[in-house]
Amino acid sequence: MSGRLVLFDLDNTLLAGDSDFEWAQFLIEQGVVDREVYEARNQAFYDQYQAGTLDIFEFLNFQLKPLSRHPRTVLDEWHRQFMSGRILPMIRASARALVAKHRNDVRVVITATNSFVTAPIAREFGVEHLIATEPEARNGEFTGNVSGIPCFREGKLSRLQGWLAGRGQTMASFDASWFYSDSLNDLPLLERVTHPVAVDPDDRLRAHAAARNWPVISLND
């Protein structure tokens, strides 16, 4: 064994907010989708995620369809505006410091949010690797469908194992492993690392962490 593996959840962990939710709100503000219909559904899906009742495929159908209705060049320009207007204000100095503390480790952002939204955010943090839900694309344009296993709950663990296998590794290849997360949805992976850390956790994860003597930290400046 050698080295250390450090996994970071993104939304409400490294970010002081949810990039998935904010992307949908951004599209509403751009007039790309209908405010009355889309805003209510966006909030409902977010509430279901928080409650642990989210149907990931129903949500992805909602979230990925707008990507299929616009050329990639337009989407990329919107994302640049989204990064500067919504994401950068959600990146705290404490989150950057946490990532920097692990600069000598193998660092991975692992998130249920799709890679179109999250890849530029991972780059902003300087994290070398991203495991995210993958939107299907053909000839560089999005189809509105998901590709492969969504990176959510048990799927997050499956996607990590597949990524490691592609590197000729397993979790046991590392001397130690960390996972920083805010959500009970991430329990399958939290229970597999040697150092699970609850970050500004929801009430259910906070109780779970307390029962297992997991560290609880806050990145709220």
DRENDOTI-922803 format. One record per residue (C-alpha): residue in one letter; x, y, z. Coordinates in steps of 0.05 Angstrom, whole numbers, plus 5000, padded with zeros to 4 digits. Each point is the difference from the previous one (the first is absolute). Layout:
residu/u/v/w
a/X/Y/Z
...
END
This chain:
residu/u/v/w
m/5000/5000/5000
s/5022/5071/4988
g/4973/5070/5001
r/4935/5029/5024
l/4934/5008/4963
v/4958/5061/5016
l/4929/5007/4975
f/4960/5064/5002
d/4925/5007/4991
l/4985/5066/4966
d/4931/5028/5013
n/4991/5027/5071
t/5069/4973/5016
l/5054/5035/4961
l/4947/5048/4975
a/4957/5043/5045
g/4940/4980/4960
d/4977/4951/4947
s/5026/5007/4929
d/4944/4956/4971
f/4946/5044/5031
e/5036/5064/4981
w/5009/4978/4927
a/4926/4990/4994
q/4987/5068/5031
f/5050/5031/4952
l/4963/4970/4940
i/4935/5029/5028
e/5032/5069/5006
q/5026/4995/4928
g/4929/4987/4977
v/5022/4933/4972
v/4947/4961/5037
d/4931/5019/5027
r/5007/5031/5069
e/4932/4978/5027
v/5007/4927/4982
y/5075/4991/5007
e/5011/5037/5065
a/4948/4959/5037
r/5028/4935/4974
n/5071/5021/5016
q/4982/5015/5072
a/4960/4935/5006
f/5060/4958/4975
y/5047/5037/5048
d/4953/4986/5058
q/4996/4927/4981
y/5076/4996/4998
q/5004/5030/5069
a/4948/4951/5025
g/5035/4940/4970
t/4941/4984/4955
l/5026/5023/4932
d/4987/4957/4939
i/5066/5014/4965
f/4976/4980/4930
e/4939/5044/5005
f/5044/5057/5022
l/5052/4989/4945
n/4945/5000/4948
f/4982/5069/5027
q/5071/5025/5007
l/5032/4975/4936
k/4945/5014/4949
p/5016/5075/4995
l/5071/4981/4980
s/4973/4965/4938
r/4962/5062/4976
h/5059/5046/4990
p/5066/4996/4963
r/5061/4985/5042
t/5032/5067/4982
v/4939/5036/5030
l/5000/4955/5062
d/5075/5013/5011
e/4989/5075/4997
w/4943/4995/5049
h/5044/4958/5046
r/5054/5055/5000
q/4947/5049/5024
f/4975/4949/5050
m/5069/4989/5029
s/5014/5074/5010
g/4931/5020/5024
r/4978/4941/5042
i/5057/4951/5015
l/5059/5043/5018
p/4961/5036/5055
m/4985/4931/5030
i/5074/4980/5005
r/5026/5016/5070
a/5072/5010/5020
s/4991/4943/5050
a/4980/4952/4945
r/5061/5019/4958
a/5043/4990/5062
l/4972/4930/5012
v/5015/4980/4928
a/5070/5030/5005
k/5014/4961/5064
h/4995/4936/4959
r/5044/5025/4943
n/5047/4941/5005
d/4943/4949/4998
v/4959/4971/4943
r/4942/5049/5000
v/4932/4986/4968
v/4936/5041/4998
i/4944/4948/4999
t/4931/5028/4989
a/4930/4981/4977
t/4997/5065/4960
n/5016/4991/4926
s/5069/5011/4973
f/4980/5057/4954
v/4982/5041/5061
t/5055/4976/5046
a/5064/4991/4958
p/5016/5075/4999
i/4986/5002/5075
a/5049/4944/5015
r/5052/5036/4957
e/4988/5064/5040
f/5017/4962/5063
g/5062/4970/4967
v/4975/4929/5011
e/5030/4954/4949
h/4945/4948/4994
l/4925/5003/4993
i/4949/4943/5006
a/4931/5027/4984
t/4935/4979/4967
e/5014/5000/4925
p/4952/5031/4951
e/4998/4961/4934
a/5029/5037/4940
r/5002/4986/4926
n/5047/5038/4955
g/5014/5048/5057
e/4927/5017/5012
f/4958/4977/5059
t/4942/4952/4988
g/4963/5014/5065
n/5013/4930/5026
v/5047/4973/5053
s/5060/4957/4982
g/5016/4942/5046
i/4986/4996/5074
p/4979/5065/5034
c/5051/5021/5052
f/4949/4998/5057
r/4994/4960/5064
e/5025/4929/4986
g/5016/5023/4929
k/5052/5047/5028
l/5037/4941/5030
s/4992/4960/4936
r/5027/5057/4958
l/5060/5008/5046
q/5015/4926/4998
g/4997/5001/4924
w/5045/5061/4997
l/5051/4967/5046
a/4997/4936/4960
g/5018/5040/4938
r/5063/5021/5037
g/5015/4929/5022
q/4981/5017/5071
t/4949/4987/5054
m/4984/5036/5065
a/5050/4952/5033
s/5055/5028/4956
f/5005/5061/5045
d/5028/5006/5070
a/4940/5043/5019
s/4939/5031/4969
w/4957/5061/5016
f/4931/5020/4978
y/4972/5069/5017
s/4924/5005/4992
d/4939/5036/5027
s/4946/4950/4983
l/4972/4934/5025
n/4991/4983/4926
d/5076/4988/5000
l/4998/4948/5056
p/5019/4941/4954
l/5066/5033/4984
l/5011/5033/5068
e/4998/4930/5031
r/5054/4974/4953
v/5056/5050/5013
t/5047/4998/5059
h/4986/5073/5018
p/4928/5021/4989
v/4990/5074/5015
a/4932/5035/5005
v/5003/5071/4974
d/4945/5047/5023
p/4956/4938/4999
d/4925/4994/4995
d/4966/4979/5064
r/4998/4927/4983
l/5073/4995/4981
r/5019/5040/5062
a/4964/4949/5044
h/5031/4943/4961
a/5070/5030/5008
a/4990/5011/5074
a/4979/4928/5010
r/5063/4976/4965
n/5048/5052/5027
w/5014/5028/4931
p/5031/5070/4999
v/4952/5056/4983
i/5030/5064/4972
s/4973/5066/4973
l/5025/5038/4940
n/4954/5059/5014
d/5046/5060/5005
END
